[in-house]
Amino acid sequence: MISRPHDTTPAAWTAQNAALDRMGGGARVEAAIELSEAVREIRLRGIADRNPELDRRGVIARLVREEYGVELPESL
């Protein structure tokens, strides 16, 4: 089991785990995908805010470089 994050109260941690326990497998996968997409969008917005000179493709290229250490080709 994952330990409780420092910024989460014991009551909140218990409630979160109880909610997850009530979910079926499909709902858990859907929740995980939604959270992953939300985190990716937050990261993209942060990169865009810190680098206003980048267009959407440049922001995505920066994310890929930061996350995977891979440079995207200039044209696809």
C-alpha positions as CSV (number, residue, x, y, z in Angstrom):
1,M,0.0,0.0,0.0
2,I,1.1,3.5,-0.8
3,S,1.9,5.7,2.2
4,R,-0.2,8.8,2.9
5,P,1.2,11.9,1.3
6,H,2.4,14.6,3.8
7,D,-0.2,17.1,2.5
8,T,-3.1,14.8,3.1
9,T,-4.9,14.4,6.4
10,P,-5.5,10.9,7.8
11,A,-9.3,11.4,7.4
12,A,-8.9,12.5,3.8
13,W,-6.6,9.5,3.1
14,T,-9.1,7.1,4.6
15,A,-12.0,8.6,2.6
16,Q,-10.0,8.5,-0.6
17,N,-9.1,4.8,-0.1
18,A,-12.7,3.9,0.8
19,A,-13.9,5.5,-2.4
20,L,-11.3,3.6,-4.4
21,D,-12.3,0.4,-2.7
22,R,-15.9,0.9,-3.9
23,M,-14.9,1.4,-7.5
24,G,-14.8,-1.4,-10.0
25,G,-11.8,-2.1,-12.1
26,G,-13.1,-0.1,-15.1
27,A,-13.9,2.9,-13.0
28,R,-10.4,2.8,-11.5
29,V,-8.8,2.7,-14.9
30,E,-11.0,5.6,-16.1
31,A,-10.1,7.7,-13.0
32,A,-6.4,7.0,-13.6
33,I,-6.6,8.1,-17.2
34,E,-8.5,11.3,-16.3
35,L,-5.9,12.1,-13.6
36,S,-3.0,11.5,-16.0
37,E,-4.6,13.7,-18.6
38,A,-5.2,16.4,-16.1
39,V,-1.6,16.3,-14.9
40,R,-0.3,16.5,-18.5
41,E,-2.5,19.5,-19.2
42,I,-1.3,21.2,-16.1
43,R,2.3,20.6,-17.2
44,L,1.6,21.9,-20.7
45,R,0.0,25.1,-19.3
46,G,3.0,25.6,-17.0
47,I,5.5,25.2,-19.9
48,A,3.4,27.6,-22.0
49,D,3.2,30.2,-19.2
50,R,7.0,30.0,-18.7
51,N,7.7,30.1,-22.4
52,P,5.3,32.4,-24.2
53,E,7.4,32.4,-27.3
54,L,6.5,28.7,-28.0
55,D,3.5,27.7,-30.1
56,R,1.5,24.6,-29.1
57,R,3.8,22.2,-30.9
58,G,6.8,23.8,-29.2
59,V,5.2,23.4,-25.8
60,I,4.5,19.7,-26.5
61,A,8.1,19.2,-27.8
62,R,9.4,20.8,-24.6
63,L,7.2,18.4,-22.5
64,V,8.5,15.4,-24.5
65,R,12.1,16.5,-24.0
66,E,11.6,17.1,-20.3
67,E,9.7,13.8,-19.7
68,Y,11.5,11.4,-22.0
69,G,14.8,13.1,-23.0
70,V,13.8,12.9,-26.7
71,E,13.9,15.7,-29.2
72,L,11.0,15.7,-31.6
73,P,11.9,16.2,-35.3
74,E,11.2,19.6,-36.8
75,S,8.4,18.3,-39.1
76,L,6.3,15.1,-38.8
